[in-house]
Amino acid sequence: MKSTGMVRPVDGLGRIVLPIELRRVLDIDKDSALEVYVDKDSIVLKKYQPACIFCGSAEDIEQYQGRNICRACREAIGNLK
């Protein structure tokens, strides 16, 4: 992991502000969704990308009954008949 040298306080509601420099570099807009991970004693934020529930691919994703599924898995399921 690379240190940025930036330190931000946590406010009374548990929020932090991501510096504009990081948001620009990582293409994080005001409505972007971030996933939160815990790795031992670290908190990791990652820009959310929907992925297929079967294979984990993030390409050609569509929603089916509230779940994300990619085209390849959708076609493979269709061929099971």
mmCIF file of the N, C-alpha and C atoms, coordinates in Angstrom:
data_MODEL
# 
_entry.id   MODEL 
# 
loop_
_atom_site.group_PDB 
_atom_site.id 
_atom_site.type_symbol 
_atom_site.label_atom_id 
_atom_site.label_alt_id 
_atom_site.label_comp_id 
_atom_site.label_asym_id 
_atom_site.label_entity_id 
_atom_site.label_seq_id 
_atom_site.pdbx_PDB_ins_code 
_atom_site.Cartn_x 
_atom_site.Cartn_y 
_atom_site.Cartn_z 
_atom_site.occupancy 
_atom_site.B_iso_or_equiv 
_atom_site.pdbx_formal_charge 
_atom_site.auth_seq_id 
_atom_site.auth_comp_id 
_atom_site.auth_asym_id 
_atom_site.auth_atom_id 
_atom_site.pdbx_PDB_model_num 
ATOM 1   N N  . MET A 1 1  ? 0.838   -1.167  0.000   1.00 0.00 ? 1  MET A N  1 
ATOM 2   C CA . MET A 1 1  ? 0.000   0.000   0.000   1.00 0.00 ? 1  MET A CA 1 
ATOM 3   C C  . MET A 1 1  ? 0.888   1.236   0.000   1.00 0.00 ? 1  MET A C  1 
ATOM 4   N N  . LYS A 1 2  ? 0.484   2.246   -0.747  1.00 0.00 ? 2  LYS A N  1 
ATOM 5   C CA . LYS A 1 2  ? 1.268   3.474   -0.881  1.00 0.00 ? 2  LYS A CA 1 
ATOM 6   C C  . LYS A 1 2  ? 0.679   4.573   -0.008  1.00 0.00 ? 2  LYS A C  1 
ATOM 7   N N  . SER A 1 3  ? 1.513   5.228   0.780   1.00 0.00 ? 3  SER A N  1 
ATOM 8   C CA . SER A 1 3  ? 1.071   6.325   1.628   1.00 0.00 ? 3  SER A CA 1 
ATOM 9   C C  . SER A 1 3  ? 0.986   7.616   0.814   1.00 0.00 ? 3  SER A C  1 
ATOM 10  N N  . THR A 1 4  ? -0.076  8.374   1.058   1.00 0.00 ? 4  THR A N  1 
ATOM 11  C CA . THR A 1 4  ? -0.223  9.674   0.388   1.00 0.00 ? 4  THR A CA 1 
ATOM 12  C C  . THR A 1 4  ? 0.305   10.803  1.251   1.00 0.00 ? 4  THR A C  1 
ATOM 13  N N  . GLY A 1 5  ? 0.470   10.552  2.537   1.00 0.00 ? 5  GLY A N  1 
ATOM 14  C CA . GLY A 1 5  ? 0.900   11.592  3.454   1.00 0.00 ? 5  GLY A CA 1 
ATOM 15  C C  . GLY A 1 5  ? -0.225  12.506  3.892   1.00 0.00 ? 5  GLY A C  1 
ATOM 16  N N  . MET A 1 6  ? -1.438  12.245  3.403   1.00 0.00 ? 6  MET A N  1 
ATOM 17  C CA . MET A 1 6  ? -2.597  13.063  3.761   1.00 0.00 ? 6  MET A CA 1 
ATOM 18  C C  . MET A 1 6  ? -3.266  12.493  5.001   1.00 0.00 ? 6  MET A C  1 
ATOM 19  N N  . VAL A 1 7  ? -3.620  13.365  5.925   1.00 0.00 ? 7  VAL A N  1 
ATOM 20  C CA . VAL A 1 7  ? -4.305  12.966  7.150   1.00 0.00 ? 7  VAL A CA 1 
ATOM 21  C C  . VAL A 1 7  ? -5.583  13.786  7.249   1.00 0.00 ? 7  VAL A C  1 
ATOM 22  N N  . ARG A 1 8  ? -6.694  13.108  7.512   1.00 0.00 ? 8  ARG A N  1 
ATOM 23  C CA . ARG A 1 8  ? -7.975  13.795  7.631   1.00 0.00 ? 8  ARG A CA 1 
ATOM 24  C C  . ARG A 1 8  ? -8.641  13.380  8.936   1.00 0.00 ? 8  ARG A C  1 
ATOM 25  N N  . PRO A 1 9  ? -9.297  14.322  9.631   1.00 0.00 ? 9  PRO A N  1 
ATOM 26  C CA . PRO A 1 9  ? -9.988  13.974  10.878  1.00 0.00 ? 9  PRO A CA 1 
ATOM 27  C C  . PRO A 1 9  ? -11.332 13.299  10.600  1.00 0.00 ? 9  PRO A C  1 
ATOM 28  N N  . VAL A 1 10 ? -11.783 12.502  11.554  1.00 0.00 ? 10 VAL A N  1 
ATOM 29  C CA . VAL A 1 10 ? -13.114 11.912  11.510  1.00 0.00 ? 10 VAL A CA 1 
ATOM 30  C C  . VAL A 1 10 ? -14.031 12.850  12.283  1.00 0.00 ? 10 VAL A C  1 
ATOM 31  N N  . ASP A 1 11 ? -15.190 13.232  11.688  1.00 0.00 ? 11 ASP A N  1 
ATOM 32  C CA . ASP A 1 11 ? -16.085 14.155  12.384  1.00 0.00 ? 11 ASP A CA 1 
ATOM 33  C C  . ASP A 1 11 ? -16.976 13.406  13.369  1.00 0.00 ? 11 ASP A C  1 
ATOM 34  N N  . GLY A 1 12 ? -17.862 14.128  14.029  1.00 0.00 ? 12 GLY A N  1 
ATOM 35  C CA . GLY A 1 12 ? -18.728 13.556  15.060  1.00 0.00 ? 12 GLY A CA 1 
ATOM 36  C C  . GLY A 1 12 ? -19.675 12.479  14.552  1.00 0.00 ? 12 GLY A C  1 
ATOM 37  N N  . LEU A 1 13 ? -19.934 12.454  13.250  1.00 0.00 ? 13 LEU A N  1 
ATOM 38  C CA . LEU A 1 13 ? -20.807 11.437  12.665  1.00 0.00 ? 13 LEU A CA 1 
ATOM 39  C C  . LEU A 1 13 ? -20.012 10.291  12.026  1.00 0.00 ? 13 LEU A C  1 
ATOM 40  N N  . GLY A 1 14 ? -18.689 10.301  12.212  1.00 0.00 ? 14 GLY A N  1 
ATOM 41  C CA . GLY A 1 14 ? -17.849 9.227   11.680  1.00 0.00 ? 14 GLY A CA 1 
ATOM 42  C C  . GLY A 1 14 ? -17.446 9.413   10.231  1.00 0.00 ? 14 GLY A C  1 
ATOM 43  N N  . ARG A 1 15 ? -17.595 10.616  9.699   1.00 0.00 ? 15 ARG A N  1 
ATOM 44  C CA . ARG A 1 15 ? -17.284 10.872  8.290   1.00 0.00 ? 15 ARG A CA 1 
ATOM 45  C C  . ARG A 1 15 ? -15.882 11.434  8.128   1.00 0.00 ? 15 ARG A C  1 
ATOM 46  N N  . ILE A 1 16 ? -15.320 11.183  6.943   1.00 0.00 ? 16 ILE A N  1 
ATOM 47  C CA . ILE A 1 16 ? -14.063 11.816  6.542   1.00 0.00 ? 16 ILE A CA 1 
ATOM 48  C C  . ILE A 1 16 ? -14.279 12.429  5.173   1.00 0.00 ? 16 ILE A C  1 
ATOM 49  N N  . VAL A 1 17 ? -13.460 13.387  4.812   1.00 0.00 ? 17 VAL A N  1 
ATOM 50  C CA . VAL A 1 17 ? -13.515 14.005  3.497   1.00 0.00 ? 17 VAL A CA 1 
ATOM 51  C C  . VAL A 1 17 ? -12.339 13.473  2.689   1.00 0.00 ? 17 VAL A C  1 
ATOM 52  N N  . LEU A 1 18 ? -12.645 12.948  1.500   1.00 0.00 ? 18 LEU A N  1 
ATOM 53  C CA . LEU A 1 18 ? -11.582 12.499  0.604   1.00 0.00 ? 18 LEU A CA 1 
ATOM 54  C C  . LEU A 1 18 ? -11.038 13.709  -0.141  1.00 0.00 ? 18 LEU A C  1 
ATOM 55  N N  . PRO A 1 19 ? -9.730  13.917  -0.114  1.00 0.00 ? 19 PRO A N  1 
ATOM 56  C CA . PRO A 1 19 ? -9.146  15.087  -0.778  1.00 0.00 ? 19 PRO A CA 1 
ATOM 57  C C  . PRO A 1 19 ? -9.495  15.118  -2.266  1.00 0.00 ? 19 PRO A C  1 
ATOM 58  N N  . ILE A 1 20 ? -9.733  16.305  -2.794  1.00 0.00 ? 20 ILE A N  1 
ATOM 59  C CA . ILE A 1 20 ? -10.102 16.486  -4.193  1.00 0.00 ? 20 ILE A CA 1 
ATOM 60  C C  . ILE A 1 20 ? -9.062  15.882  -5.129  1.00 0.00 ? 20 ILE A C  1 
ATOM 61  N N  . GLU A 1 21 ? -7.792  15.950  -4.755  1.00 0.00 ? 21 GLU A N  1 
ATOM 62  C CA . GLU A 1 21 ? -6.734  15.394  -5.597  1.00 0.00 ? 21 GLU A CA 1 
ATOM 63  C C  . GLU A 1 21 ? -6.950  13.897  -5.822  1.00 0.00 ? 21 GLU A C  1 
ATOM 64  N N  . LEU A 1 22 ? -7.292  13.176  -4.742  1.00 0.00 ? 22 LEU A N  1 
ATOM 65  C CA . LEU A 1 22 ? -7.539  11.732  -4.860  1.00 0.00 ? 22 LEU A CA 1 
ATOM 66  C C  . LEU A 1 22 ? -8.805  11.461  -5.661  1.00 0.00 ? 22 LEU A C  1 
ATOM 67  N N  . ARG A 1 23 ? -9.844  12.252  -5.420  1.00 0.00 ? 23 ARG A N  1 
ATOM 68  C CA . ARG A 1 23 ? -11.095 12.042  -6.157  1.00 0.00 ? 23 ARG A CA 1 
ATOM 69  C C  . ARG A 1 23 ? -10.903 12.272  -7.645  1.00 0.00 ? 23 ARG A C  1 
ATOM 70  N N  . ARG A 1 24 ? -10.094 13.248  -8.002  1.00 0.00 ? 24 ARG A N  1 
ATOM 71  C CA . ARG A 1 24 ? -9.832  13.499  -9.426  1.00 0.00 ? 24 ARG A CA 1 
ATOM 72  C C  . ARG A 1 24 ? -9.036  12.367  -10.048 1.00 0.00 ? 24 ARG A C  1 
ATOM 73  N N  . VAL A 1 25 ? -7.976  11.948  -9.382  1.00 0.00 ? 25 VAL A N  1 
ATOM 74  C CA . VAL A 1 25 ? -7.123  10.884  -9.912  1.00 0.00 ? 25 VAL A CA 1 
ATOM 75  C C  . VAL A 1 25 ? -7.887  9.570   -10.054 1.00 0.00 ? 25 VAL A C  1 
ATOM 76  N N  . LEU A 1 26 ? -8.745  9.265   -9.085  1.00 0.00 ? 26 LEU A N  1 
ATOM 77  C CA . LEU A 1 26 ? -9.479  7.993   -9.083  1.00 0.00 ? 26 LEU A CA 1 
ATOM 78  C C  . LEU A 1 26 ? -10.859 8.104   -9.726  1.00 0.00 ? 26 LEU A C  1 
ATOM 79  N N  . ASP A 1 27 ? -11.178 9.259   -10.308 1.00 0.00 ? 27 ASP A N  1 
ATOM 80  C CA . ASP A 1 27 ? -12.458 9.484   -10.981 1.00 0.00 ? 27 ASP A CA 1 
ATOM 81  C C  . ASP A 1 27 ? -13.645 9.164   -10.067 1.00 0.00 ? 27 ASP A C  1 
ATOM 82  N N  . ILE A 1 28 ? -13.606 9.731   -8.857  1.00 0.00 ? 28 ILE A N  1 
ATOM 83  C CA . ILE A 1 28 ? -14.687 9.564   -7.885  1.00 0.00 ? 28 ILE A CA 1 
ATOM 84  C C  . ILE A 1 28 ? -15.498 10.853  -7.869  1.00 0.00 ? 28 ILE A C  1 
ATOM 85  N N  . ASP A 1 29 ? -16.740 10.754  -8.362  1.00 0.00 ? 29 ASP A N  1 
ATOM 86  C CA . ASP A 1 29 ? -17.639 11.903  -8.395  1.00 0.00 ? 29 ASP A CA 1 
ATOM 87  C C  . ASP A 1 29 ? -18.460 11.937  -7.113  1.00 0.00 ? 29 ASP A C  1 
ATOM 88  N N  . LYS A 1 30 ? -19.286 12.990  -6.964  1.00 0.00 ? 30 LYS A N  1 
ATOM 89  C CA . LYS A 1 30 ? -20.072 13.130  -5.737  1.00 0.00 ? 30 LYS A CA 1 
ATOM 90  C C  . LYS A 1 30 ? -21.091 12.023  -5.566  1.00 0.00 ? 30 LYS A C  1 
ATOM 91  N N  . ASP A 1 31 ? -21.528 11.382  -6.634  1.00 0.00 ? 31 ASP A N  1 
ATOM 92  C CA . ASP A 1 31 ? -22.512 10.307  -6.527  1.00 0.00 ? 31 ASP A CA 1 
ATOM 93  C C  . ASP A 1 31 ? -21.889 8.914   -6.673  1.00 0.00 ? 31 ASP A C  1 
ATOM 94  N N  . SER A 1 32 ? -20.563 8.835   -6.706  1.00 0.00 ? 32 SER A N  1 
ATOM 95  C CA . SER A 1 32 ? -19.900 7.532   -6.836  1.00 0.00 ? 32 SER A CA 1 
ATOM 96  C C  . SER A 1 32 ? -20.127 6.685   -5.582  1.00 0.00 ? 32 SER A C  1 
ATOM 97  N N  . ALA A 1 33 ? -20.222 5.392   -5.774  1.00 0.00 ? 33 ALA A N  1 
ATOM 98  C CA . ALA A 1 33 ? -20.354 4.470   -4.647  1.00 0.00 ? 33 ALA A CA 1 
ATOM 99  C C  . ALA A 1 33 ? -18.983 3.861   -4.344  1.00 0.00 ? 33 ALA A C  1 
ATOM 100 N N  . LEU A 1 34 ? -18.687 3.722   -3.061  1.00 0.00 ? 34 LEU A N  1 
ATOM 101 C CA . LEU A 1 34 ? -17.432 3.109   -2.629  1.00 0.00 ? 34 LEU A CA 1 
ATOM 102 C C  . LEU A 1 34 ? -17.742 1.875   -1.797  1.00 0.00 ? 34 LEU A C  1 
ATOM 103 N N  . GLU A 1 35 ? -16.959 0.820   -1.987  1.00 0.00 ? 35 GLU A N  1 
ATOM 104 C CA . GLU A 1 35 ? -17.070 -0.375  -1.153  1.00 0.00 ? 35 GLU A CA 1 
ATOM 105 C C  . GLU A 1 35 ? -16.084 -0.233  -0.006  1.00 0.00 ? 35 GLU A C  1 
ATOM 106 N N  . VAL A 1 36 ? -16.445 -0.741  1.157   1.00 0.00 ? 36 VAL A N  1 
ATOM 107 C CA . VAL A 1 36 ? -15.592 -0.660  2.337   1.00 0.00 ? 36 VAL A CA 1 
ATOM 108 C C  . VAL A 1 36 ? -15.133 -2.064  2.692   1.00 0.00 ? 36 VAL A C  1 
ATOM 109 N N  . TYR A 1 37 ? -13.830 -2.245  2.811   1.00 0.00 ? 37 TYR A N  1 
ATOM 110 C CA . TYR A 1 37 ? -13.228 -3.525  3.182   1.00 0.00 ? 37 TYR A CA 1 
ATOM 111 C C  . TYR A 1 37 ? -12.419 -3.332  4.452   1.00 0.00 ? 37 TYR A C  1 
ATOM 112 N N  . VAL A 1 38 ? -12.247 -4.398  5.195   1.00 0.00 ? 38 VAL A N  1 
ATOM 113 C CA . VAL A 1 38 ? -11.368 -4.394  6.369   1.00 0.00 ? 38 VAL A CA 1 
ATOM 114 C C  . VAL A 1 38 ? -10.280 -5.425  6.119   1.00 0.00 ? 38 VAL A C  1 
ATOM 115 N N  . ASP A 1 39 ? -9.029  -5.009  6.261   1.00 0.00 ? 39 ASP A N  1 
ATOM 116 C CA . ASP A 1 39 ? -7.876  -5.895  6.090   1.00 0.00 ? 39 ASP A CA 1 
ATOM 117 C C  . ASP A 1 39 ? -7.025  -5.772  7.341   1.00 0.00 ? 39 ASP A C  1 
ATOM 118 N N  . LYS A 1 40 ? -7.182  -6.747  8.243   1.00 0.00 ? 40 LYS A N  1 
ATOM 119 C CA . LYS A 1 40 ? -6.535  -6.716  9.557   1.00 0.00 ? 40 LYS A CA 1 
ATOM 120 C C  . LYS A 1 40 ? -6.940  -5.442  10.283  1.00 0.00 ? 40 LYS A C  1 
ATOM 121 N N  . ASP A 1 41 ? -6.019  -4.494  10.451  1.00 0.00 ? 41 ASP A N  1 
ATOM 122 C CA . ASP A 1 41 ? -6.364  -3.264  11.170  1.00 0.00 ? 41 ASP A CA 1 
ATOM 123 C C  . ASP A 1 41 ? -6.473  -2.060  10.229  1.00 0.00 ? 41 ASP A C  1 
ATOM 124 N N  . SER A 1 42 ? -6.699  -2.320  8.936   1.00 0.00 ? 42 SER A N  1 
ATOM 125 C CA . SER A 1 42 ? -6.818  -1.244  7.946   1.00 0.00 ? 42 SER A CA 1 
ATOM 126 C C  . SER A 1 42 ? -8.219  -1.211  7.350   1.00 0.00 ? 42 SER A C  1 
ATOM 127 N N  . ILE A 1 43 ? -8.668  -0.020  6.998   1.00 0.00 ? 43 ILE A N  1 
ATOM 128 C CA . ILE A 1 43 ? -9.911  0.170   6.270   1.00 0.00 ? 43 ILE A CA 1 
ATOM 129 C C  . ILE A 1 43 ? -9.531  0.515   4.837   1.00 0.00 ? 43 ILE A C  1 
ATOM 130 N N  . VAL A 1 44 ? -10.100 -0.210  3.885   1.00 0.00 ? 44 VAL A N  1 
ATOM 131 C CA . VAL A 1 44 ? -9.796  0.000   2.468   1.00 0.00 ? 44 VAL A CA 1 
ATOM 132 C C  . VAL A 1 44 ? -11.070 0.436   1.762   1.00 0.00 ? 44 VAL A C  1 
ATOM 133 N N  . LEU A 1 45 ? -10.991 1.539   1.034   1.00 0.00 ? 45 LEU A N  1 
ATOM 134 C CA . LEU A 1 45 ? -12.111 2.018   0.225   1.00 0.00 ? 45 LEU A CA 1 
ATOM 135 C C  . LEU A 1 45 ? -11.801 1.715   -1.225  1.00 0.00 ? 45 LEU A C  1 
ATOM 136 N N  . LYS A 1 46 ? -12.794 1.174   -1.946  1.00 0.00 ? 46 LYS A N  1 
ATOM 137 C CA . LYS A 1 46 ? -12.608 0.835   -3.348  1.00 0.00 ? 46 LYS A CA 1 
ATOM 138 C C  . LYS A 1 46 ? -13.826 1.319   -4.125  1.00 0.00 ? 46 LYS A C  1 
ATOM 139 N N  . LYS A 1 47 ? -13.588 1.919   -5.284  1.00 0.00 ? 47 LYS A N  1 
ATOM 140 C CA . LYS A 1 47 ? -14.694 2.373   -6.109  1.00 0.00 ? 47 LYS A CA 1 
ATOM 141 C C  . LYS A 1 47 ? -15.533 1.158   -6.492  1.00 0.00 ? 47 LYS A C  1 
ATOM 142 N N  . TYR A 1 48 ? -16.835 1.255   -6.246  1.00 0.00 ? 48 TYR A N  1 
ATOM 143 C CA . TYR A 1 48 ? -17.736 0.124   -6.481  1.00 0.00 ? 48 TYR A CA 1 
ATOM 144 C C  . TYR A 1 48 ? -17.949 -0.117  -7.965  1.00 0.00 ? 48 TYR A C  1 
ATOM 145 N N  . GLN A 1 49 ? -17.792 -1.363  -8.371  1.00 0.00 ? 49 GLN A N  1 
ATOM 146 C CA . GLN A 1 49 ? -18.115 -1.795  -9.720  1.00 0.00 ? 49 GLN A CA 1 
ATOM 147 C C  . GLN A 1 49 ? -18.973 -3.037  -9.595  1.00 0.00 ? 49 GLN A C  1 
ATOM 148 N N  . PRO A 1 50 ? -20.185 -2.997  -10.139 1.00 0.00 ? 50 PRO A N  1 
ATOM 149 C CA . PRO A 1 50 ? -21.035 -4.181  -10.041 1.00 0.00 ? 50 PRO A CA 1 
ATOM 150 C C  . PRO A 1 50 ? -20.385 -5.365  -10.754 1.00 0.00 ? 50 PRO A C  1 
ATOM 151 N N  . ALA A 1 51 ? -20.537 -6.540  -10.202 1.00 0.00 ? 51 ALA A N  1 
ATOM 152 C CA . ALA A 1 51 ? -19.920 -7.731  -10.775 1.00 0.00 ? 51 ALA A CA 1 
ATOM 153 C C  . ALA A 1 51 ? -20.936 -8.867  -10.830 1.00 0.00 ? 51 ALA A C  1 
ATOM 154 N N  . CYS A 1 52 ? -20.696 -9.800  -11.719 1.00 0.00 ? 52 CYS A N  1 
ATOM 155 C CA . CYS A 1 52 ? -21.552 -10.968 -11.899 1.00 0.00 ? 52 CYS A CA 1 
ATOM 156 C C  . CYS A 1 52 ? -21.531 -11.833 -10.638 1.00 0.00 ? 52 CYS A C  1 
ATOM 157 N N  . ILE A 1 53 ? -22.700 -12.286 -10.198 1.00 0.00 ? 53 ILE A N  1 
ATOM 158 C CA . ILE A 1 53 ? -22.780 -13.102 -8.981  1.00 0.00 ? 53 ILE A CA 1 
ATOM 159 C C  . ILE A 1 53 ? -22.192 -14.492 -9.191  1.00 0.00 ? 53 ILE A C  1 
ATOM 160 N N  . PHE A 1 54 ? -22.038 -14.907 -10.445 1.00 0.00 ? 54 PHE A N  1 
ATOM 161 C CA . PHE A 1 54 ? -21.510 -16.245 -10.715 1.00 0.00 ? 54 PHE A CA 1 
ATOM 162 C C  . PHE A 1 54 ? -20.000 -16.260 -10.943 1.00 0.00 ? 54 PHE A C  1 
ATOM 163 N N  . CYS A 1 55 ? -19.509 -15.376 -11.824 1.00 0.00 ? 55 CYS A N  1 
ATOM 164 C CA . CYS A 1 55 ? -18.087 -15.443 -12.191 1.00 0.00 ? 55 CYS A CA 1 
ATOM 165 C C  . CYS A 1 55 ? -17.260 -14.258 -11.693 1.00 0.00 ? 55 CYS A C  1 
ATOM 166 N N  . GLY A 1 56 ? -17.924 -13.185 -11.228 1.00 0.00 ? 56 GLY A N  1 
ATOM 167 C CA . GLY A 1 56 ? -17.201 -12.020 -10.723 1.00 0.00 ? 56 GLY A CA 1 
ATOM 168 C C  . GLY A 1 56 ? -16.791 -11.021 -11.785 1.00 0.00 ? 56 GLY A C  1 
ATOM 169 N N  . SER A 1 57 ? -17.110 -11.283 -13.047 1.00 0.00 ? 57 SER A N  1 
ATOM 170 C CA . SER A 1 57 ? -16.765 -10.365 -14.127 1.00 0.00 ? 57 SER A CA 1 
ATOM 171 C C  . SER A 1 57 ? -17.532 -9.053  -13.972 1.00 0.00 ? 57 SER A C  1 
ATOM 172 N N  . ALA A 1 58 ? -16.895 -7.944  -14.375 1.00 0.00 ? 58 ALA A N  1 
ATOM 173 C CA . ALA A 1 58 ? -17.548 -6.637  -14.312 1.00 0.00 ? 58 ALA A CA 1 
ATOM 174 C C  . ALA A 1 58 ? -17.902 -6.136  -15.710 1.00 0.00 ? 58 ALA A C  1 
ATOM 175 N N  . GLU A 1 59 ? -17.837 -7.004  -16.712 1.00 0.00 ? 59 GLU A N  1 
ATOM 176 C CA . GLU A 1 59 ? -18.132 -6.610  -18.086 1.00 0.00 ? 59 GLU A CA 1 
ATOM 177 C C  . GLU A 1 59 ? -19.500 -7.119  -18.525 1.00 0.00 ? 59 GLU A C  1 
ATOM 178 N N  . ASP A 1 60 ? -20.206 -6.320  -19.303 1.00 0.00 ? 60 ASP A N  1 
ATOM 179 C CA . ASP A 1 60 ? -21.529 -6.673  -19.845 1.00 0.00 ? 60 ASP A CA 1 
ATOM 180 C C  . ASP A 1 60 ? -22.506 -7.092  -18.754 1.00 0.00 ? 60 ASP A C  1 
ATOM 181 N N  . ILE A 1 61 ? -22.586 -6.309  -17.691 1.00 0.00 ? 61 ILE A N  1 
ATOM 182 C CA . ILE A 1 61 ? -23.446 -6.629  -16.550 1.00 0.00 ? 61 ILE A CA 1 
ATOM 183 C C  . ILE A 1 61 ? -24.869 -6.131  -16.792 1.00 0.00 ? 61 ILE A C  1 
ATOM 184 N N  . GLU A 1 62 ? -25.830 -6.968  -16.464 1.00 0.00 ? 62 GLU A N  1 
ATOM 185 C CA . GLU A 1 62 ? -27.242 -6.594  -16.473 1.00 0.00 ? 62 GLU A CA 1 
ATOM 186 C C  . GLU A 1 62 ? -27.872 -7.097  -15.187 1.00 0.00 ? 62 GLU A C  1 
ATOM 187 N N  . GLN A 1 63 ? -28.976 -6.489  -14.819 1.00 0.00 ? 63 GLN A N  1 
ATOM 188 C CA . GLN A 1 63 ? -29.702 -6.929  -13.623 1.00 0.00 ? 63 GLN A CA 1 
ATOM 189 C C  . GLN A 1 63 ? -30.764 -7.944  -14.021 1.00 0.00 ? 63 GLN A C  1 
ATOM 190 N N  . TYR A 1 64 ? -30.851 -9.021  -13.284 1.00 0.00 ? 64 TYR A N  1 
ATOM 191 C CA . TYR A 1 64 ? -31.903 -10.019 -13.457 1.00 0.00 ? 64 TYR A CA 1 
ATOM 192 C C  . TYR A 1 64 ? -32.449 -10.350 -12.080 1.00 0.00 ? 64 TYR A C  1 
ATOM 193 N N  . GLN A 1 65 ? -33.696 -10.027 -11.851 1.00 0.00 ? 65 GLN A N  1 
ATOM 194 C CA . GLN A 1 65 ? -34.359 -10.238 -10.568 1.00 0.00 ? 65 GLN A CA 1 
ATOM 195 C C  . GLN A 1 65 ? -33.532 -9.689  -9.402  1.00 0.00 ? 65 GLN A C  1 
ATOM 196 N N  . GLY A 1 66 ? -33.007 -8.466  -9.601  1.00 0.00 ? 66 GLY A N  1 
ATOM 197 C CA . GLY A 1 66 ? -32.269 -7.776  -8.550  1.00 0.00 ? 66 GLY A CA 1 
ATOM 198 C C  . GLY A 1 66 ? -30.834 -8.238  -8.362  1.00 0.00 ? 66 GLY A C  1 
ATOM 199 N N  . ARG A 1 67 ? -30.346 -9.092  -9.236  1.00 0.00 ? 67 ARG A N  1 
ATOM 200 C CA . ARG A 1 67 ? -28.962 -9.598  -9.141  1.00 0.00 ? 67 ARG A CA 1 
ATOM 201 C C  . ARG A 1 67 ? -28.184 -9.218  -10.398 1.00 0.00 ? 67 ARG A C  1 
ATOM 202 N N  . ASN A 1 68 ? -26.877 -9.033  -10.261 1.00 0.00 ? 68 ASN A N  1 
ATOM 203 C CA . ASN A 1 68 ? -26.020 -8.727  -11.401 1.00 0.00 ? 68 ASN A CA 1 
ATOM 204 C C  . ASN A 1 68 ? -25.542 -10.022 -12.048 1.00 0.00 ? 68 ASN A C  1 
ATOM 205 N N  . ILE A 1 69 ? -25.683 -10.089 -13.374 1.00 0.00 ? 69 ILE A N  1 
ATOM 206 C CA . ILE A 1 69 ? -25.228 -11.263 -14.123 1.00 0.00 ? 69 ILE A CA 1 
ATOM 207 C C  . ILE A 1 69 ? -24.624 -10.789 -15.441 1.00 0.00 ? 69 ILE A C  1 
ATOM 208 N N  . CYS A 1 70 ? -23.522 -11.393 -15.846 1.00 0.00 ? 70 CYS A N  1 
ATOM 209 C CA . CYS A 1 70 ? -22.864 -10.986 -17.086 1.00 0.00 ? 70 CYS A CA 1 
ATOM 210 C C  . CYS A 1 70 ? -23.471 -11.749 -18.270 1.00 0.00 ? 70 CYS A C  1 
ATOM 211 N N  . ARG A 1 71 ? -23.202 -11.246 -19.448 1.00 0.00 ? 71 ARG A N  1 
ATOM 212 C CA . ARG A 1 71 ? -23.746 -11.848 -20.667 1.00 0.00 ? 71 ARG A CA 1 
ATOM 213 C C  . ARG A 1 71 ? -23.294 -13.297 -20.824 1.00 0.00 ? 71 ARG A C  1 
ATOM 214 N N  . ALA A 1 72 ? -22.021 -13.582 -20.573 1.00 0.00 ? 72 ALA A N  1 
ATOM 215 C CA . ALA A 1 72 ? -21.504 -14.943 -20.749 1.00 0.00 ? 72 ALA A CA 1 
ATOM 216 C C  . ALA A 1 72 ? -22.220 -15.939 -19.832 1.00 0.00 ? 72 ALA A C  1 
ATOM 217 N N  . CYS A 1 73 ? -22.423 -15.589 -18.573 1.00 0.00 ? 73 CYS A N  1 
ATOM 218 C CA . CYS A 1 73 ? -23.117 -16.490 -17.640 1.00 0.00 ? 73 CYS A CA 1 
ATOM 219 C C  . CYS A 1 73 ? -24.591 -16.618 -18.006 1.00 0.00 ? 73 CYS A C  1 
ATOM 220 N N  . ARG A 1 74 ? -25.195 -15.518 -18.433 1.00 0.00 ? 74 ARG A N  1 
ATOM 221 C CA . ARG A 1 74 ? -26.594 -15.563 -18.846 1.00 0.00 ? 74 ARG A CA 1 
ATOM 222 C C  . ARG A 1 74 ? -26.766 -16.507 -20.025 1.00 0.00 ? 74 ARG A C  1 
ATOM 223 N N  . GLU A 1 75 ? -25.845 -16.442 -20.996 1.00 0.00 ? 75 GLU A N  1 
ATOM 224 C CA . GLU A 1 75 ? -25.911 -17.340 -22.144 1.00 0.00 ? 75 GLU A CA 1 
ATOM 225 C C  . GLU A 1 75 ? -25.626 -18.782 -21.746 1.00 0.00 ? 75 GLU A C  1 
ATOM 226 N N  . ALA A 1 76 ? -24.672 -18.999 -20.829 1.00 0.00 ? 76 ALA A N  1 
ATOM 227 C CA . ALA A 1 76 ? -24.363 -20.351 -20.374 1.00 0.00 ? 76 ALA A CA 1 
ATOM 228 C C  . ALA A 1 76 ? -25.557 -20.968 -19.668 1.00 0.00 ? 76 ALA A C  1 
ATOM 229 N N  . ILE A 1 77 ? -26.262 -20.189 -18.873 1.00 0.00 ? 77 ILE A N  1 
ATOM 230 C CA . ILE A 1 77 ? -27.455 -20.697 -18.164 1.00 0.00 ? 77 ILE A CA 1 
ATOM 231 C C  . ILE A 1 77 ? -28.545 -21.025 -19.174 1.00 0.00 ? 77 ILE A C  1 
ATOM 232 N N  . GLY A 1 78 ? -28.674 -20.173 -20.198 1.00 0.00 ? 78 GLY A N  1 
ATOM 233 C CA . GLY A 1 78 ? -29.660 -20.420 -21.241 1.00 0.00 ? 78 GLY A CA 1 
ATOM 234 C C  . GLY A 1 78 ? -29.394 -21.686 -22.025 1.00 0.00 ? 78 GLY A C  1 
ATOM 235 N N  . ASN A 1 79 ? -28.146 -22.118 -22.086 1.00 0.00 ? 79 ASN A N  1 
ATOM 236 C CA . ASN A 1 79 ? -27.775 -23.333 -22.824 1.00 0.00 ? 79 ASN A CA 1 
ATOM 237 C C  . ASN A 1 79 ? -27.903 -24.601 -21.989 1.00 0.00 ? 79 ASN A C  1 
ATOM 238 N N  . LEU A 1 80 ? -28.285 -24.500 -20.731 1.00 0.00 ? 80 LEU A N  1 
ATOM 239 C CA . LEU A 1 80 ? -28.382 -25.673 -19.852 1.00 0.00 ? 80 LEU A CA 1 
ATOM 240 C C  . LEU A 1 80 ? -29.609 -26.526 -20.148 1.00 0.00 ? 80 LEU A C  1 
ATOM 241 N N  . LYS A 1 81 ? -30.535 -26.012 -20.879 1.00 0.00 ? 81 LYS A N  1 
ATOM 242 C CA . LYS A 1 81 ? -31.785 -26.728 -21.143 1.00 0.00 ? 81 LYS A CA 1 
ATOM 243 C C  . LYS A 1 81 ? -31.586 -28.005 -21.891 1.00 0.00 ? 81 LYS A C  1 
# 
